[in-house]
Amino acid sequence: MVRVARIAVAGAVLSAVLAAGAGRAAANGVNTHTWISFHAIEHLPDGELKRLLLDPGMQVMLINGSIFPDGGYAVDHEFGETAHWEPFLGAYLRWMQDNLPEPYARGVARPYVAFMLGFASHGMADQVFDSMFMEAARGYDAANWSDALLDSFDTATDVMLVDATGVDYRGTEQWLPVDDLVGMFAEVGIAVDTSTLSNAQTAMHTFVLAYGASNGRDPVSVARYRTQYPWASDHLMDPHEAGSPPCEGEVVAAYWLSLWDRLHGVDEVQNQILATYPPAGSDGHPTDPDLVESQVAVVFGRGIPSSVADKVRVTDATGKVYDVAVRPFYGDGNTVVIRPREPWAANQTLTVELLAGITTIDGVVYDQPWSFQFSTGPATGPRDPTTDPTPHDGEPWSAPPAPTGGGCDAGGGAGLGATLMLTAWRRRRRRSRGLR
């Protein structure tokens, strides 16, 4: 059952918001998260997934999903941190596969898909932003850095983004499948009730989303934050700056496509590596190990454990093997950073190798090696800071022919009998491949 969250927030909840903040000390704010989700749609190929997310009726769910994970911080509950990560996302995917009929692009599944892609966008965007853009800003904007709620980096950049884009998501209806979410959280060991989830979402709309939206229209507030974080102010909307919101949108789109495949029981090589920084084949990479920009980042389609360090090697054309520190930026996450402990050689082509046998946190084994190259030679011009080295090809499901007569299902397209037949076939295929 879907329940719309419309519970009033008492003064105690406001106090919790102010005490807990919007989550981690530095990440994207929720206006930014929502903008990234809509920006990511622009990077999707034409197909059923893009059409679903462009449907005005699904945008309420996408917005609510995009702000949902930070609600746990607002009411000081552990569900918020859990909602950022792959184990919860996996529980949500399995619930959909077990409880909702295919095709997922039609009928009753559609709002659940849009909501899922919203919170998946949130989790992936935080990893990309924090590991790249925020890490650079910690150095360049160190003089006035603060982790206090109203002076924090996520609050400041959220206000700056509203000022730069003019977006305003206030007044969006609140939508949460609260009864279903309780069971999904229980599957990953988190006990939460429906009223806590609803109150948290109300707090996000009423206070956190509204703060960025209102202050982004106040020239005094905007000037204050831009003065506090001048480097971030100059680079926030630069599509050539690694980890900036435009960059995040491209990575989120690649992640969505991998999740769309996973939902349909498809797990192809094109979904293993979603993005790299720097892009494969790029030049002009910094060599100084003390610069954040000198790091290398690999974004995986699934969560990766810290043991990945044993499966990564960086060499140059002379055969030199570099001393590097390798780890998922946040625990067992999708974004793995590779930081040199010594300078990269100048004017060299470097090769990053991912050895066979990387096992994801949900037990999928990448049994083929993979590599990409970049150069520390002179830059030939600006490029996108990250690119998908294994571009996604096609979708796992395409629309059936429109009915020529008689009744049709609520979502349009094939009738109920065809829908159930397709659902049964998909589930048989998943079982035959050892997939849920």
N, C-alpha and C positions, 0 to 999 in steps of 0.2 A: 504493500500500500504506500502511495506517495502522500506525504503530508506537507502542506505548505507551512513554512515557519512564520508565524505572525505573533509570537509571544512578546509582550512588552518587557523591556529591560529595566530592572529596578536599579536604584542607586548603587546597590552592592555590585552589580555587574559593571557599571561605569567605573567604580573604584578598582575592580579587578583589571579592567582594560588599562587604566592608567598605571597600575602597579606592574602588570606583566608586560605591557608594551604590545607591539604587534609581532612579537616573536624574537628571533635571533637578532643580535645587535645590529647586524648589517645584512640586508638582503633587499629584494624588490619590495616596494610597497604595493598595496592591493589595487590601486588604480593602474599602476604600472603592469602588474600581472594581467589585469583584464585587457589592457591595451595590447600586450604581447600576444595574448590568445587571438584577438581579432587580427593582428598583424600576421600571425602565423597562417591564418586562412589564406592570405594572399599568396603564400608560398606553396600551397597544396596544388597538385595537378588536378585538372578537371576530372570529376568522377563523383561517385555516390557520396563519399565522405565530405568532399567540399560542398556539394549541394545540401547535404544535411546541415552543415554548420552555417551556411548562408541563409537558411530558412529563418525568417524573423521570429517564428514561434519557438525556435530552439535557442535563441540568443539569451533568454532569461536563464536557462540552465547552464549555458557556457559561462555567463558572468558569475553565477552563484558558485559553480565549481572552481572558478579561478580564484575566488577569495576564500573558499571554504577552509583550506588547511590552516590558515593563521587564526581561525576562530578558537582553536584550542588554547593558544597562547592568551587570547583575550579573556578567557574565563579560567585560566590557569589549570588546564586539564591536558593530560598526556596524549589525548587523541590527536591534538594538533600536530605534534612532532611526527607521530605515526603516519598521518595522512600525507606527509611529504614523500614517502618512500615506497619502493617497489613491493615489499611484502603486502602492504595494504592494497596497492594497485592490483596485485595478483589475486587477492581475495575478491576484489570487486569484479575483475574479469571472470573468475570462476563462477561467481554468483550469477552474472549475466548469462554465461553459457548454460548454466543449470536451470535457470528460471525464466528466461525470456526467449520467445520464438525468433528464429531467423525468418527473413532477412533483417539484420540489425539496422539497416538503413531505412527501414519502413516500420510503420505501426508503433506498438507500445514500447519498443526498445529505444526509440530515437532520443527521448529526453535523458535516459540513462547514459547513452553514448555521449551526448553533449556535456553532461555534468562530469563524467569521467575524464573527458579530454580537457576540461577546465582545470581539474585538480592535478592531472598529469602535467599540464603546461606549467602550473605553479611550481611543482617539485623540480622539474627539469630546468626551468628558468632560474631558480635560485642557485642551482649548482653551477650553471654557466656564468651567471652574473658574479657570484661570490668568488669563484675560482679565477676569474679573469679581470673584470672591470673593477670590482670592489677591492681586490688585492692590489691592483695598481693604485687606486685612489688612496688606500691606506698610507702609501708612501708620499704621493704628491700632495695630498690634502691633510697630512698628519698634524699640521699646526693647530687646527681647530677641531680635530676629530672628537666625536663624543658618542657614547653608547646610551646616553639618557634618552628617554622616549621621544620627546619633542625636538631634541637636537640631533637625533641619530641620523645615520647615513640613509637608511631606508625611508625615513620620513622626509628628509630633505630631497632626495631624488624623486620621490613620489610627487611632491609639490612641484618640482621642476618639470616633470613630465607633463603634468596637467597644464602648466603654463605653456609648454612648448606645443602641445597638441590640441588643447581645448576640449579634451574629452570630459564627459560628465555622466557617470553611471548611477548617480543618485536617483532614487525613485523606482529603481528596478524591483519588481516583485521578488519576494524571497521564496526560493524553491529548494527543498531538501527531501530526499527519500529517506526520512529519519528512521522509520521502522526497519527498513532494509539495512541501513548503515549500522545500526546497533549490532546486527548479526555479523556483518563483515568485520567490524572491529573486534568482536568476540573471537572470531577465527584467528586473529593475530594477537590475542591475549590482552586486549584492551576493553575494560568494562566501562561503558558510557550509556547514559539513558537518553531518551528522546528529548526531554526538556533541556538537558545540557547542550545537546547539539543545536536545538532551535534557538536557545538564548545566545549561544556563541555566534550563530549566523546573524542574528539581530544586532548584536554588538558590532560586528564587522560592518554591517550596512550603516548603522546609526552613528557610529563614532569614527571608526578607522577610515572607511571609504570616504565618509563625509569630510573628515579633516583634510585629506589631500585635495579633494575637489574644491572646497571653499577657500583654502589657503593658496591653492594654485591660481585663484582669481584675485588674490590680494597682492598688489604690487609691493607692498612693504614686506610681507612674508616671503614672497619670491626673492626679493633682493637680499633679505637676511640669509636665506639658505644658499643662494648663489655666492654670497660673500664668504660664507663658512666653508663651502666646498668648491673653490674656483675651478680646479681641474675637472672635477665631475661635471660642473656646469657647462664647461666648454666642450666636453666630449660625450655627454649622455646620449644624444640623438645622432651621433656620428656613426654611419653604417660601416665605416672602416675601422672602428675601435672594437677590439676583441671584448666580447661580453656585454656590449651595450644593448639596450632593448631591441633595436633593429636586428642585431646579430642574434639575440636570443630567439626571436621569432622564427628565424630560419631553422635553428636547431630543433625547436619545439615542433615545427611542421614535420621534420624527419622522424621525430619520436612518435608523433601521432600516427604516421603511416605504419611504423613498426607495430604499434599497439592495435591498429585496425587489422593488420595481418594476424597478430597473436589472438585477437578476439575470434577470428575465423579459423583458428587452428593451423595457421600457416606460419612457418618460421624459416625464412630464407636467409641466405648469406647477406643479402642487401640490408638486412635489419641488424646485423651484428655491430657494425661501426657506423655511427650516425654523422659524426663530424670530427674534424681534426683542427687544431690550432698549432702551428700555422697550416694553411691549406697545402695539400699535396702539390708538389711542383713549384711552390712559391719561392721567392728570393727575398733578400734584405732582412733576414731574421737576426735579431741582436745576439751578441756573443757573450755579454757580461753576465755571469751567473747571479749577480746581485740584483739584476733587473727582473721584475715579474714578467716582463714581456719576453724574456729569454726562455721561459719555460715552454714545454710542449704539452698539449692537452689532447686526450682522445676520449670522445664521448661514445659510450656503448649503448646499445638498445636495451640491455638488461643491467641490473645491479651487479657490481663486480666487487669481490672481497679483497682485502688488503694483500692476500697471498699473490695477487697479480704481479707484484714486484719481481718475482722470480721468472716471470715470463716476458720481460721487456728488456730489449737491448738497443743501444744507440751506437752506431759506428759511423766513420766517415770514409771517404774514398781511399785513404791510405791504409785502412784496416784498423785504425785506432778504435778501441772500445772505451766509451766514456763512463766516468763515474757519475751515476745519477741517483737521485732519490725518487722513488715511484710510489704513489699511493692514490686511492680514491680521495678526492678532496674532502668529502664528508663521509667518514666511516665506510660502509659498504654501498657506495653510490654508483651512478652511471658515468661520472666525469672523473677520469684518472689523469692526474698531473704528473709530469716528468720534469724534474728540476735538476739542472746540471750542478754538480759540486765543483766543477772546473769550467773554464771558458770553453765555449764551442770554438773550434778552429775557424779563423777568418777565411773567407773565399773558398769554402768547402761545401760539398754536397753531403748532407747527413742522411742516414737511413735509420728510421725507427722500425724495429722488428717486434711484432707480437708473436711469440712462439706458440706452437700448437699446445693444446691442453688447458687453456684458460677455462675455468669452470665458474659459471655465474652463481649468484647467491641462491637461485632457485634450481640449481643442479643441471643446467644446460651446459654442455661441453662444446667449446669451439675447437674442433679437431683439425683445423687447417691453419697453418701460419699465415700471417698477413703483414704487410709492410707499406710504408710510404716514405717519400723523400722530400726534403726542403733544402734550401741553400742559404748560407750566410754571405753570399756574394752581394754586390750592390743591388739595391731595389730598382726594378725597372718601372715601377708605377704602383699606385694604390690598388689593392685587391680586397675582396671580401675577406675578413679576418678568419673565418672558418668556412669550410666547405664539406659537403657530404661526399666522401670518396667512393661510396658504393650507391649511386643514385637508385632510387626506388623505381621499379618498373611495374606498372599496372596495379590493379586492385584484385583482392581475392574473390570478390563477388560483384556481379553486374546485374542490372535490373532485368527482371523478366519482361516479356512483352506485355503491353497493356491489354486488359481483357476487351474482347470485342462485343460482349453482351453479358447479360445477367448481372449478378451482384459482384462486388469486389470488396477486398478487405479495407479496413479503416485507413490504412496508409497508402492506398492506391496500389496498382501493380497486380501481381498474381493473387488468385483467390486463396482462401484458407487451406484448401487441400494441397495446392502446390507449395504453399509456405511450409506446411508440416512435412511434406515429402522432402523439400530442400533441407529443412532442419534435421531430419533423420539422417539424410545422406551426409551432411556436414559432421554430425556427431559420430557416425560410423567411421568417417575418414580420420577424425581426430583420434579415435580409439586405435585404429589400425596403425597410426604413426606414433602411438604412445603419448599423445597430447590430450590435454583437457579440452 
